[in-house]
Amino acid sequence: MSISVLYGRDINKDFTMEFNFATRKIGKPGTAWDGNLSVPSDSAQKYSWQIPEHVVAATGMSTVLDDRLIHSMGKSSPEILAAKHGIVGQVVCGVLYPDSGSLEASVRTLLENGLKTIPYGGGSSVNGSLMPYVGHETVSIDMKNFSSIHIGKNFVRAGSGVTGSDLEAALWKAGYTCGNFPESFRYSTVGGWVATGAVGQESNQYGGIRDIALSVSLLTSSGRIEDINVPSQSAGITALDISLGSAGSTGIITDVTLKTFRIPRRRYYHSYFFRSFEDGLRALQESEKPPTVARLSDETETEFAIRSNAAGVVQKLFRAYLDVRGMGNGAILIVVNNEAPWKMGTSGSVYSGGIPAKMWERDRYLRPGLANLLWKAGYIPDTLETAANWEYLPDLYRDVRESFSEMKKQYDFNGIIMAHISHLYRSGACIYFTFVLSTVFKREIETLDAVRDGIIKAFLRNHGAITHHHGMGALFRPYLDGSHMSLMKRIRDPMYGGVPTTPC
């Protein structure tokens, strides 16, 4: 049996130039792979659970192995790499596809028979929250049938299984947007946004999901908690409060109410070049009002963007222009702003027009397509992100890059790392690291684990968050301090079957 573990939806873009340039920078690839998890047919018994037949019949759950396997993992690089090596961890014993009429009765049946649950949205999780805990008989609750959308006056009530693209398609027809546009927009769901504390690419204007979400309907082992739909309240702790960033550990989110905003009448596109990434950092820190989107790429990511997207003659002319202005090896700031043009408030940059920003917007949800190509060619792509105050960001950036270089020597792998700043705040910003590596097959897992560990520890050394918007899950559990682990244990629902944030 073989199932694909990569993003499968048609990406509709030729990534040949990007792929070729990336591989030239990284070096020799590792072992090629078709992107499938292969499970020997004689191993099915290994993943079987003795679920009472009456439970299967009463809930209508699927016990097909490939269905269970795909619901037992997300899209993080450690999970995908394990699949490449044929490693399968704990597997859910069934998959439930309930609707609003059957969910509560089905969950009650599961709990009465000693089964636990893990909510499943779009499967795009990169934090390990879909991994079942070893020793628990766990059922995945796929929320795709919770797909209702009700548009009110400046709010929308959406089922937790609604994807970002479907939500925005409905809102735009009515003249609205909810303003949350993560890179996983086409795959991630409204419930998943709340469960991870998601922050979309236009958060400078609209805020993250913590700012956009108004209320939640949450099913727990003790019953349903239904928040009142009001603009704001201070009536104690709400279902929304305990759901944000919970990774589904506090209950099953069934519906979410979100703020809506009028769609922008016009968008303006700009780009600026700086001599260095740190020059750009200082300029963003000094900006009084950030634009809707501000994405400052470091020198490596800037080179990647220019060389992989521009036609030959245009690229040469553009590079020649930047060389004349002293910015030939600099850092690009891409800006998109709604309703009015945005101007850089400080000197020291070179204006480079709107085309780079328009190209970024065109391709902003397509990165999984390039990642698929890299995986299949034998490379290991990954991302880690954090947030820190302005005063710590320069040292954090340097520390991560230096740590990556040291690990290349220690573990003898080919690789490249790049970064960009996004999601601006008065006190600081999110910095997002993308890295790609390759090594011999037998050392791939060891190498990736070491690189991720080194980068996250560099975050913490420099007063950064473990993660800014990817959410807490099994992969980040080792880095959470004891006090916060204890706090999360207090609000975890007994029916949750994922890897606990703290030992049971």
JOKAUR-V848895 format. One record per residue. N is the residue number from 1. RES is the residue in three letters. SS is DSSP state (~ for helix, > for strand, _ for the rest). PSI is psi in radians with two decimals (none if undefined). Layout:
N;RES;SS;PSI  N;RES;SS;PSI
This chain:
1;MET;_;2.47  2;SER;>;2.29  3;ILE;>;2.50  4;SER;>;2.38  5;VAL;_;0.09  6;LEU;_;3.01  7;TYR;_;2.22  8;GLY;_;-0.26  9;ARG;_;2.54  10;ASP;_;2.17  11;ILE;_;-0.38  12;ASN;_;0.74  13;LYS;_;2.48  14;ASP;_;2.02  15;PHE;_;0.40  16;THR;~;-0.86  17;MET;~;-0.81  18;GLU;~;-0.76  19;PHE;~;-0.81  20;ASN;~;-0.74  21;PHE;~;-0.75  22;ALA;~;-0.78  23;THR;~;-0.53  24;ARG;~;-0.63  25;LYS;~;-0.59  26;ILE;~;-0.81  27;GLY;_;-2.86  28;LYS;_;2.33  29;PRO;_;2.92  30;GLY;_;-2.52  31;THR;_;2.20  32;ALA;_;2.78  33;TRP;_;2.58  34;ASP;_;-0.02  35;GLY;_;0.15  36;ASN;>;2.55  37;LEU;>;2.07  38;SER;>;2.16  39;VAL;_;2.07  40;PRO;_;2.45  41;SER;~;-0.50  42;ASP;~;0.04  43;SER;~;0.02  44;ALA;~;-0.62  45;GLN;~;-0.53  46;LYS;~;-0.54  47;TYR;~;0.28  48;SER;_;2.61  49;TRP;_;2.56  50;GLN;_;1.28  51;ILE;_;2.30  52;PRO;_;2.38  53;GLU;~;-0.58  54;HIS;~;-0.47  55;VAL;~;-0.78  56;VAL;~;-0.77  57;ALA;~;-0.71  58;ALA;~;-0.58  59;THR;~;-0.35  60;GLY;_;0.42  61;MET;_;2.69  62;SER;>;2.35  63;THR;_;0.25  64;VAL;_;2.33  65;LEU;~;-0.78  66;ASP;~;-0.59  67;ASP;~;-0.74  68;ARG;~;-0.68  69;LEU;~;-0.81  70;ILE;~;-0.42  71;HIS;_;0.08  72;SER;_;0.17  73;MET;_;2.73  74;GLY;_;-2.60  75;LYS;_;0.43  76;SER;_;2.70  77;SER;~;-0.69  78;PRO;~;-0.66  79;GLU;~;-0.74  80;ILE;~;-0.73  81;LEU;~;-0.67  82;ALA;~;-0.72  83;ALA;~;-0.68  84;LYS;~;-0.64  85;HIS;_;0.11  86;GLY;_;0.33  87;ILE;_;2.15  88;VAL;_;2.14  89;GLY;_;-2.59  90;GLN;_;2.45  91;VAL;_;2.41  92;VAL;_;2.62  93;CYS;_;-0.07  94;GLY;>;2.86  95;VAL;>;2.20  96;LEU;>;2.41  97;TYR;_;1.22  98;PRO;_;2.93  99;ASP;_;-3.09  100;SER;_;-0.41  101;GLY;_;-0.35  102;SER;_;-0.21  103;LEU;~;-0.93  104;GLU;~;-0.74  105;ALA;~;-0.70  106;SER;~;-0.76  107;VAL;~;-0.68  108;ARG;~;-0.73  109;THR;~;-0.75  110;LEU;~;-0.82  111;LEU;~;-0.68  112;GLU;~;-0.39  113;ASN;_;0.34  114;GLY;_;0.26  115;LEU;_;2.65  116;LYS;>;3.02  117;THR;>;2.68  118;ILE;>;2.11  119;PRO;>;2.53  120;TYR;>;2.15  121;GLY;_;-1.80  122;GLY;_;-0.07  123;GLY;_;0.20  124;SER;_;0.17  125;SER;_;2.39  126;VAL;_;0.36  127;ASN;_;0.00  128;GLY;_;0.24  129;SER;_;-0.15  130;LEU;_;-0.02  131;MET;_;2.16  132;PRO;>;2.60  133;TYR;_;2.32  134;VAL;_;2.28  135;GLY;_;-0.24  136;HIS;_;2.40  137;GLU;_;1.92  138;THR;>;2.48  139;VAL;>;2.32  140;SER;>;2.28  141;ILE;>;1.68  142;ASP;>;2.15  143;MET;_;0.31  144;LYS;_;-0.42  145;ASN;_;-0.12  146;PHE;_;1.36  147;SER;_;0.25  148;SER;_;2.61  149;ILE;>;2.09  150;HIS;>;2.06  151;ILE;>;2.10  152;GLY;_;-2.84  153;LYS;_;1.79  154;ASN;_;0.39  155;PHE;>;2.83  156;VAL;>;2.39  157;ARG;>;2.04  158;ALA;>;2.49  159;GLY;>;2.60  160;SER;_;-0.29  161;GLY;_;0.04  162;VAL;_;2.26  163;THR;>;2.80  164;GLY;~;-0.75  165;SER;~;-0.68  166;ASP;~;-0.67  167;LEU;~;-0.85  168;GLU;~;-0.58  169;ALA;~;-0.74  170;ALA;~;-0.72  171;LEU;~;-0.72  172;TRP;~;-0.58  173;LYS;~;-0.53  174;ALA;_;0.02  175;GLY;_;0.31  176;TYR;>;2.93  177;THR;>;2.69  178;CYS;_;-0.19  179;GLY;_;0.13  180;ASN;_;1.95  181;PHE;_;1.29  182;PRO;_;2.85  183;GLU;_;-0.48  184;SER;_;0.33  185;PHE;_;-0.70  186;ARG;_;-0.31  187;TYR;_;-0.63  188;SER;_;2.76  189;THR;>;2.86  190;VAL;~;-0.76  191;GLY;~;-0.68  192;GLY;~;-0.61  193;TRP;~;-0.78  194;VAL;~;-0.78  195;ALA;~;-0.45  196;THR;~;-0.17  197;GLY;_;0.78  198;ALA;_;2.64  199;VAL;_;2.06  200;GLY;_;3.01  201;GLN;_;-0.25  202;GLU;_;0.52  203;SER;~;-0.40  204;ASN;~;-0.57  205;GLN;~;-0.82  206;TYR;~;-0.32  207;GLY;_;3.02  208;GLY;_;-3.06  209;ILE;~;-0.45  210;ARG;~;-0.48  211;ASP;~;-0.48  212;ILE;~;-0.63  213;ALA;>;2.41  214;LEU;>;-0.67  215;SER;>;2.86  216;VAL;>;2.58  217;SER;>;2.14  218;LEU;>;2.19  219;LEU;>;2.13  220;THR;>;3.05  221;SER;_;-0.31  222;SER;_;-0.05  223;GLY;>;-3.02  224;ARG;>;2.44  225;ILE;>;2.06  226;GLU;>;1.92  227;ASP;_;2.54  228;ILE;_;2.46  229;ASN;_;1.59  230;VAL;_;2.81  231;PRO;_;-0.59  232;SER;_;2.71  233;GLN;_;2.83  234;SER;_;0.57  235;ALA;_;1.04  236;GLY;_;-2.82  237;ILE;_;2.34  238;THR;_;2.96  239;ALA;~;-0.64  240;LEU;~;-0.74  241;ASP;~;-0.79  242;ILE;~;-0.16  243;SER;~;-0.57  244;LEU;_;2.11  245;GLY;_;0.21  246;SER;_;-0.25  247;ALA;_;0.44  248;GLY;_;0.10  249;SER;_;-0.20  250;THR;_;-0.01  251;GLY;_;-3.10  252;ILE;>;1.99  253;ILE;>;2.16  254;THR;>;-0.60  255;ASP;>;2.62  256;VAL;>;2.39  257;THR;>;2.25  258;LEU;>;2.61  259;LYS;>;2.67  260;THR;_;2.75  261;PHE;>;2.65  262;ARG;>;2.42  263;ILE;_;2.52  264;PRO;_;2.47  265;ARG;_;-0.50  266;ARG;_;2.59  267;ARG;>;2.49  268;TYR;>;2.46  269;TYR;>;2.31  270;HIS;>;2.80  271;SER;>;2.62  272;TYR;>;2.53  273;PHE;>;2.45  274;PHE;>;2.70  275;ARG;_;-0.52  276;SER;_;2.83  277;PHE;~;-0.71  278;GLU;~;-0.53  279;ASP;~;-0.74  280;GLY;~;-0.68  281;LEU;~;-0.81  282;ARG;~;-0.68  283;ALA;~;-0.73  284;LEU;~;-0.69  285;GLN;~;-0.59  286;GLU;~;-0.15  287;SER;_;2.27  288;GLU;_;-0.78  289;LYS;_;1.98  290;PRO;_;2.69  291;PRO;_;3.02  292;THR;_;-0.80  293;VAL;>;2.28  294;ALA;>;2.05  295;ARG;>;1.87  296;LEU;>;1.98  297;SER;>;2.52  298;ASP;_;3.13  299;GLU;~;-0.67  300;THR;~;-0.83  301;GLU;~;-0.58  302;THR;~;-0.80  303;GLU;~;-0.74  304;PHE;~;-0.81  305;ALA;~;-0.75  306;ILE;~;-0.85  307;ARG;~;-0.45  308;SER;~;-0.25  309;ASN;~;-0.37  310;ALA;_;2.48  311;ALA;_;2.75  312;GLY;~;-0.98  313;VAL;~;-0.78  314;VAL;~;-0.73  315;GLN;~;-0.77  316;LYS;~;-0.74  317;LEU;~;-0.74  318;PHE;~;-0.78  319;ARG;~;-0.65  320;ALA;~;-0.72  321;TYR;~;-0.78  322;LEU;~;-0.64  323;ASP;~;-0.76  324;VAL;~;-0.65  325;ARG;_;0.08  326;GLY;_;0.37  327;MET;_;0.38  328;GLY;_;-0.58  329;ASN;_;0.68  330;GLY;_;-2.80  331;ALA;>;2.39  332;ILE;>;2.43  333;LEU;>;2.07  334;ILE;>;2.32  335;VAL;>;2.30  336;VAL;>;2.27  337;ASN;>;2.40  338;ASN;>;2.47  339;GLU;_;-0.55  340;ALA;_;2.67  341;PRO;_;2.69  342;TRP;_;2.38  343;LYS;_;2.43  344;MET;_;2.23  345;GLY;_;-0.20  346;THR;_;2.78  347;SER;_;3.13  348;GLY;_;0.03  349;SER;>;2.83  350;VAL;>;2.19  351;TYR;>;2.33  352;SER;_;0.42  353;GLY;_;-3.05  354;GLY;_;-0.21  355;ILE;~;-0.80  356;PRO;~;-0.69  357;ALA;~;-0.67  358;LYS;~;-0.68  359;MET;~;-0.69  360;TRP;~;-0.81  361;GLU;~;-0.66  362;ARG;~;-0.66  363;ASP;~;0.18  364;ARG;_;-0.29  365;TYR;_;0.21  366;LEU;_;0.00  367;ARG;~;-0.59  368;PRO;~;-0.46  369;GLY;~;-0.75  370;LEU;~;-0.70  371;ALA;~;-0.71  372;ASN;~;-0.80  373;LEU;~;-0.74  374;LEU;~;-0.77  375;TRP;~;-0.84  376;LYS;~;-0.50  377;ALA;~;-0.18  378;GLY;_;0.07  379;TYR;_;2.87  380;ILE;>;1.77  381;PRO;>;2.58  382;ASP;>;2.85  383;THR;>;2.51  384;LEU;>;2.45  385;GLU;>;2.74  386;THR;>;3.08  387;ALA;>;2.53  388;ALA;>;2.83  389;ASN;>;2.71  390;TRP;~;-0.70  391;GLU;~;-0.41  392;TYR;~;-0.27  393;LEU;~;-0.76  394;PRO;~;-0.80  395;ASP;~;-0.68  396;LEU;~;-0.82  397;TYR;~;-0.84  398;ARG;~;-0.71  399;ASP;~;-0.76  400;VAL;~;-0.79  401;ARG;~;-0.73  402;GLU;~;-0.68  403;SER;~;-0.72  404;PHE;~;-0.76  405;SER;~;-0.71  406;GLU;~;-0.68  407;MET;~;-0.55  408;LYS;~;-0.71  409;LYS;~;-0.76  410;GLN;~;-0.71  411;TYR;~;-0.01  412;ASP;_;1.03  413;PHE;_;2.78  414;ASN;>;2.50  415;GLY;>;2.89  416;ILE;>;2.55  417;ILE;>;2.48  418;MET;>;2.91  419;ALA;>;2.76  420;HIS;>;2.69  421;ILE;>;2.37  422;SER;>;3.04  423;HIS;>;1.41  424;LEU;>;2.51  425;TYR;_;2.88  426;ARG;_;-0.66  427;SER;_;-0.22  428;GLY;>;-2.70  429;ALA;>;2.92  430;CYS;>;2.37  431;ILE;>;2.29  432;TYR;>;2.10  433;PHE;>;2.26  434;THR;>;2.29  435;PHE;>;2.65  436;VAL;>;2.36  437;LEU;>;2.84  438;SER;>;2.53  439;THR;_;-3.10  440;VAL;_;2.62  441;PHE;~;-0.78  442;LYS;~;-0.23  443;ARG;~;0.12  444;GLU;~;-0.85  445;ILE;~;-0.81  446;GLU;~;-0.75  447;THR;~;-0.82  448;LEU;~;-0.77  449;ASP;~;-0.73  450;ALA;~;-0.71  451;VAL;~;-0.80  452;ARG;~;-0.77  453;ASP;~;-0.76  454;GLY;~;-0.69  455;ILE;~;-0.80  456;ILE;~;-0.67  457;LYS;~;-0.56  458;ALA;~;-0.66  459;PHE;~;-0.91  460;LEU;~;-0.62  461;ARG;~;-0.48  462;ASN;_;0.52  463;HIS;_;0.57  464;GLY;_;2.84  465;ALA;_;2.70  466;ILE;_;-0.75  467;THR;_;2.58  468;HIS;_;-0.71  469;HIS;_;0.14  470;HIS;_;-0.26  471;GLY;_;2.73  472;MET;_;2.36  473;GLY;_;-2.97  474;ALA;_;-0.56  475;LEU;_;-0.39  476;PHE;_;-0.08  477;ARG;~;-0.73  478;PRO;~;-0.27  479;TYR;~;-0.04  480;LEU;_;2.33  481;ASP;_;2.81  482;GLY;~;-0.65  483;SER;~;-0.75  484;HIS;~;-0.53  485;MET;~;-0.74  486;SER;~;-0.69  487;LEU;~;-0.76  488;MET;~;-0.55  489;LYS;~;-0.63  490;ARG;~;-0.58  491;ILE;~;-0.04  492;ARG;_;2.33  493;ASP;_;2.45  494;PRO;_;-0.40  495;MET;_;-0.15  496;TYR;>;2.27  497;GLY;_;0.15  498;GLY;>;3.05  499;VAL;_;2.10  500;PRO;_;2.65  501;THR;_;-0.40  502;THR;_;2.66  503;PRO;_;2.53  504;CYS;_;none
